[in-house]
Amino acid sequence: MLGMKGADVQEKSIWKIRLQLMKPITWIPLIWGVVCGAAASGNYEWKLEHILIAAACMLMSGPLLAGYTQTINDFYDRDLDAINEPYRPIPSGAIAVPQVISQIWVLLLAGIAVSYALDIWAGHDFPTITALAVGGSFVSYIYSAPPLKLKKNGWLGNYALGASYIALPWWAGQALFGEIGPKIMVITLIYSMAGLGIAIVNDFKSVEGDKQLGLQSLPVMFGVGTAAWICVLMIDIFQLGIAGYLISIHQNLYAAILILLVIPQITFQDMYFLRNPLENDVKYQASAQPFLVLGMLVTALAIGHANII
């Protein structure tokens, strides 16, 4: 029901099936991205109004728009999933296609409505959060849908995914409580290159289906072993690059903490992922990603302390 590999094929409740389509496990990084953006703004306060408005932003980013993204992806991937993961709700016949389409529209429109309400609360002259919601939803559409279907290209698709999971919710959280300027956009887009590496991890479960349907994921283009190394190097190098940036703006303590958080990620890469990426992808993500997302918060706190916008 969380949307992880190995779902229960016996589930009959239509509401549980709808939730499974939305993959709640994928909401966590977007919710965390909002937290990071709020921290980076330097203006978040621990008071009831800010807590509630941040929760609304998390609702928009996670359950609504990430739920929309996951549902539309499953809709356009139903032929691929019939090969790789036939137990998923659509290829298994657990939910009808018209029901899936209605879910896509409800989640999309609700997410945009919440984003507009957030702009009103923030007093924005330009509806920044609404623009982010619409832009992110469009990227989600072209990621999954033909003719563009960005996911057909391992580099473009995975970077679109990485940026959507790191940069977009960060920008939403920071715009809600402060401002987003060119510097913070560049920093978070660079951080999204580590997200590209995380996105590659998801490609290993679909290698056979990708080959049959002509999708150029990195494991298909470079082979499983080489793609695994590309994946971990992207994750590590760009986090260390961000640590270097923090040193350059004299946030040395935060930089040291970020470097320390990269070390266990490298350890789990060696223990699990590089040895057998096809079998250990979920185990690796569960072990290593908490350290990556903690590193994001450390970076956000450093940026807020340095007042970077």
Phi, psi and omega in degrees: 000336178283347181093021179266163179300136180093036184294158179285116182279354183268357184297131184245334182296125183296328181287325176291325178293319177299319178295321178298321177299326183280349176049073182306332180300333182277350180287334190302311181296329179287319175299318179295324178299322176297317177303315181296317179297318178297319179295319182291337181294331183075003185244357181290137178235146180278074175227161190303317182300314180292323178298315182291320182288326175294322178297323177294321177294322176295321176300316178298311186288321186269273185304320185279296187278325172291323176298318175301313182301314182292322180292316181291328177294316178295326179298313182278347180258013187298328177288319178295317181294331177298336178270310188276316186221071185295348178282349181299158189304317185285306180295335179281349181081011181290337178220141182281151182301317178301326177293324178293316180298318179296323178296319178302312183292319180298314181295318181297309183293323178294319179297317179292322178299316179295320180298321179293321177296324178294321177298320178297315180299318183285348180071031182288132172292319174255132184287075187301313184291323176297318178297320178295319180295316180293315180297316178296323178293323177294318177299319178299320180294310183287342174295321187258328193263144171289158008274340183289307178039072185306330183294349175295335178253120186300325181285307182297313183297314182289328176290321176301320179293314181298317179293324179293331182268342180245299188291311187298310179293328176299311179300320180297314180296320181287322178293330181294322185248355182201230181227153170240127179238184184302320183298311183293328178294317179294315181301314183288329176290326174293317177301328180295343175293328171293323175296328174301317178298318178298320180296326179299326180306323183290344183281341187289335180285349188241020188301311185295314179296321178299318178298315183295325184261005174075023177277129185269064172289163182296321175298330177286316184290318189249351186092156187298313184296311181295319179297325178297318179292319176302316181303306186289327178293321177299314182299314187281314187297318184284330172294317178294327175297320177295321176300319177298321177297318179299323176297320182294336177257018173068029174256063190293321180297315179297321179297318180296319179296317179299317178298318179297328179285338177286329185301311178295332176296316178297321179299313180290331174299317179289319183292319189243297197291310184293334181284324179200081184296332181289325182265331190252014184299314181292317179299318179296313180300316181296327183278317191266327188296328176304326179287325177294315183288329173296323177296325176299315180294320177301316179297317180298318179296322177296318180294318177297321180293324181273355179059048178270128173233000000 
